[in-house]
């Protein structure tokens, strides 16, 4: 007789106990997952990066296009947050399950693991895959070492299901993101003689003015996209660093900014516009201060997602039960990278709400977790029946 399959709450409790904060490693969680799925006879491939690893787990027939359930294993830090309970112990209260990562997104990973264990006992005609990545929270970094492996498969999957928290609404897209570092270089001097130097913070402040002006231009020329919370591309300055002492004119200042772009936005053109305006800031200073400069360097980027595949969307609506309007997400996911690299449709649908993500006392409701289990049970029924067939555009 087969051993009983643990419920999602029990798996979630195990996952929450691993403090897989980005950049801290996920190896212990990977070893736990590998032991769980090994009992089901699942096929497991790891992409190893020292303390971190991506996982590719499969059950069902080989050589047939399948469905991928995708989730990341890392969570954001808890330091400096006013938690009222241990963030790495799952705590249940009034229908809520508290813990770091419950919503974003170990709740879905727990439900997906349970679904894979169930699917392993069923005579699937279409395979089910589970992709678990690391360091998603710092710019979808970890999954990039998994994607070449998947691109080289003799048969690629035909649908990637990203389980980020959407309240189980079906989302067909999100904005892309490109991050940049501006370095403003001036000349140091004593603050009592500021005209002998060139204040790099002042130069950086002028760049911020440029970024705000370009943002205003984007708003003015864009017809807001109704499916997005913010229906135009945005520019945001997140950090600025400079200065050693109040009485020193700073010679260097760096600031980091990001562009979150709507599908179809020409990001290189936006950056070129910013660079041209920055050059106009620095040009008047360079005769007196030849070292003066403003440089813009890319830090990280991931593509947006804009799935329009009728078959994929119809299938996902049927499985999810979502009958609402077209939904686009304000936050990014790994979906754009999967779609771009593999050339397959991707959708986003998972339990919980990002309103609870990244906050102290993060939680997912027990009802959302149960509804996710039911949704993935419908998916397994379709994979067993062979109703998931390769879809044409």
BATOR-929493 format. One record per residue (C-alpha): residue in three letters; x, y, z. Coordinates in pm, whole numbers, plus 50000, padded with zeros to 5 digits. Example, Ala and Ser with C-alpha at 12.3 -4.5 7.8 and 13.67 -1.06 7.14 Angstrom:
BEGIN
ALA512304955050780/SER513674989450714/
REM end
This chain:
BEGIN
UNK500005000050000/UNK501335034249907/UNK502425056750189/UNK500085086150250/UNK500985118250070/UNK501595147250311/UNK499235176350283/UNK500365210150156/UNK500345225750501/UNK502805199850633/UNK505095204750332/UNK504815242450372/UNK505865239850736/UNK508985221050628/UNK509795246250354/UNK509315276450582/UNK511805261650829/UNK514595266650573/UNK515725303350597/UNK516495305850227/UNK517065343250214/UNK518455353949877/UNK522225349949846/UNK522325327650157/UNK522015294249977/UNK519175269549932/UNK521065236649944/UNK519325223150257/UNK515905229450101/UNK517045213049776/UNK518185182149964/UNK514835180550143/UNK512865183149817/UNK515065157449646/UNK514425132649928/UNK510665138649912/UNK510325133749536/UNK512765104449525/UNK510185083249707/UNK507825089649415/UNK510375079049156/UNK510595114049007/UNK513405122848770/UNK515575150648918/UNK518205172648756/UNK520135199548947/UNK522035229048814/UNK524685234149078/UNK526125267449184/UNK527855259049508/UNK525525267149796/UNK522615271149554/UNK520915249049301/UNK517985249749063/UNK515835218649045/UNK514105202848744/UNK511785174948855/UNK509655153748622/UNK507035126448640/UNK505065109948362/UNK506095099748011/UNK509295111847850/UNK509565126147501/UNK506195143847525/UNK505625181447571/UNK504445187847926/UNK503375213948178/UNK505875231248406/UNK504935243448753/UNK507515269848842/UNK508415285549175/UNK511405301249348/UNK512845289149677/UNK514385321449806/UNK512715346850031/UNK513405382950122/UNK515145391850450/UNK513365395850783/UNK515995418150944/UNK514595451151064/UNK510985439451040/UNK508685438551341/UNK507545402251335/UNK505265390951617/UNK506115354051565/UNK509065333551446/UNK509245339851069/UNK510735305351007/UNK508125285351196/UNK504745280751029/UNK502085294351264/UNK498345290151212/UNK495855315151351/UNK492305324551245/UNK492595307650907/UNK495945323250827/UNK499285305450793/UNK502125328650896/UNK505795326250802/UNK508375341650571/UNK507625329950219/UNK504115316650283/UNK502725339850016/UNK505895346449814/UNK506055318449722/UNK506575286849924/UNK502815282249951/UNK502645274549581/UNK505835253649592/UNK504315232449871/UNK501105227249674/UNK503065219449358/UNK505205193649540/UNK502085176749671/UNK500605177049321/UNK503735161149178/UNK503595133249439/UNK499975126849347/UNK500715128348973/UNK503505102549014/UNK500845076949113/UNK498645084248814/UNK498965070748458/UNK499775104248303/UNK499665107947927/UNK501275142347952/UNK504255148348183/UNK504345172048476/UNK507515191348557/UNK508445212148860/UNK511085239348831/UNK512425253549158/UNK514885282149129/UNK517055302749362/UNK517725340149399/UNK514635351749213/UNK514115380249456/UNK517305398149349/UNK516435400548981/UNK515535365448858/UNK519215356348883/UNK519265319248967/UNK516925305448701/UNK519255317548426/UNK521535287548482/UNK518575263948443/UNK517195278148119/UNK520015266247887/UNK519465230848009/UNK515765233147929/UNK516425249347591/UNK518615219547501/UNK515925193647579/UNK514885172947278/UNK511265180847363/UNK510455213747528/UNK507455219347754/UNK504485236547598/UNK503235256247898/UNK504985271948198/UNK502765279148498/UNK504375304648731/UNK502865302149080/UNK503555337349206/UNK500795350349435/UNK497845363749235/UNK494995353449464/UNK494505325549206/UNK493565350848940/UNK495075342948601/UNK497645368248482/UNK498895368348125/UNK501675393648161/UNK503795417848355/UNK506265445748288/UNK509935440248225/UNK512635455348441/UNK516045470248364/UNK518315483348640/UNK521225507448594/UNK523945524148799/UNK524835560648741/UNK528285571648851/UNK528825609048874/UNK532455619648896/UNK533485654349012/UNK536475667449208/UNK537055667549581/UNK537735700049770/UNK537365715550114/UNK533765725950169/UNK534965760650271/UNK536265764549915/UNK533565746549717/UNK534365764349390/UNK537675745849378/UNK535815713149347/UNK532905698249159/UNK530235683149381/UNK529325648449253/UNK526135647949462/UNK524965679249285/UNK525665662648948/UNK523715631849058/UNK520845654049170/UNK520775668748820/UNK520605633348681/UNK517635626248907/UNK515995656848756/UNK516625641648412/UNK515055608748519/UNK511965626748648/UNK511695646348325/UNK511955614748113/UNK509315598648336/UNK507015628248272/UNK507565624047898/UNK506665587047919/UNK503435595148099/UNK502545622447850/UNK503025600747541/UNK501475568347671/UNK497855558147652/UNK497555540347989/UNK497205502747962/UNK493955494548144/UNK495035460348270/UNK498005473748470/UNK497825490648809/UNK500225516748667/UNK499475517948298/UNK502715533348172/UNK506425525548199/UNK508035538648516/UNK511455551348621/UNK512455548848985/UNK515605558549179/UNK516165533849461/UNK519555541349613/UNK522125569349623/UNK525545567549785/UNK528145594849829/UNK530155615450070/UNK532785608950337/UNK532355639850557/UNK530235671050560/UNK533255693450510/UNK534475675750194/UNK533065682749848/UNK532385646949728/UNK534225635449418/UNK532005605449345/UNK528315597349375/UNK526455566549256/UNK522745561349221/UNK520765531249104/UNK517595534548901/UNK515235510648730/UNK512885511448435/UNK509785489648452/UNK508615488248095/UNK505335479947930/UNK505445453947650/UNK506695470347334/UNK508505498647511/UNK511885507447357/UNK514095506247666/UNK517385512247480/UNK515865544047335/UNK514855555647684/UNK518365549347815/UNK519885567347516/UNK517665597247589/UNK518765597347953/UNK522425594547851/UNK522145623547607/UNK520575645747870/UNK523245635148121/UNK525955644647873/UNK524405678847845/UNK524725682248223/UNK528415673748231/UNK529615690747913/UNK529825726348056/UNK532075714048339/UNK534595693748144/UNK536885722348033/UNK537585732048394/UNK537275696648535/UNK538405672448263/UNK537795642848491/UNK534115651848523/UNK531845624348394/UNK528455608148422/UNK528335571448325/UNK525365547848306/UNK526025510548339/UNK523505481848332/UNK523145461148648/UNK520425436048574/UNK517425430948349/UNK514645406448283/UNK512005407548011/UNK508345414148055/UNK505685388747973/UNK502815393447732/UNK501175359847663/UNK498565361247388/UNK498455324147302/UNK494715315747278/UNK495185278747349/UNK497395284347653/UNK495075310447799/UNK491965289047740/UNK493645258947902/UNK494805279448201/UNK491365294748247/UNK489765260348245/UNK492225246448501/UNK492275277148726/UNK488555283848706/UNK489325320848664/UNK486665338948461/UNK487645374848537/UNK489065401748310/UNK492545401548160/UNK495035405848444/UNK498555420348431/UNK500915421248728/UNK502705451248871/UNK505655429648980/UNK507985408848765/UNK508405371048750/UNK510585344948583/UNK507835340148325/UNK509355364248076/UNK512675345648085/UNK510985311848034/UNK508935325147743/UNK511875343147582/UNK514355314347616/UNK512105284747541/UNK509665301147301/UNK506695287047493/UNK503715304447653/UNK503795312648023/UNK501055323348261/UNK501035334048627/UNK498545320448878/UNK499195311949240/UNK497755313549590/UNK498115342649829/UNK498525379649773/UNK501615400849713/UNK499975425549952/UNK501275402250224/UNK504625394650057/UNK507875410550183/UNK506155422950501/UNK506415413050867/UNK503925386150964/UNK503605374950602/UNK500775350050559/UNK498695329650322/UNK495175319050406/UNK494435282250453/UNK491565286550206/UNK493895299249932/UNK496225269649986/UNK493315245249968/UNK491995261849652/UNK495445258849495/UNK495465221649578/UNK492095218049407/UNK493325237349101/UNK496385215249063/UNK494205184449109/UNK492235195948803/UNK495495199948617/UNK496545164248702/UNK493185151048578/UNK493795167948244/UNK497355154748218/UNK496105119648289/UNK493335122548032/UNK495745135147770/UNK493725166947725/UNK496865187947739/UNK498075185247380/UNK500605206647193/UNK498865239247110/UNK499215259446796/UNK499205297346778/
REM end
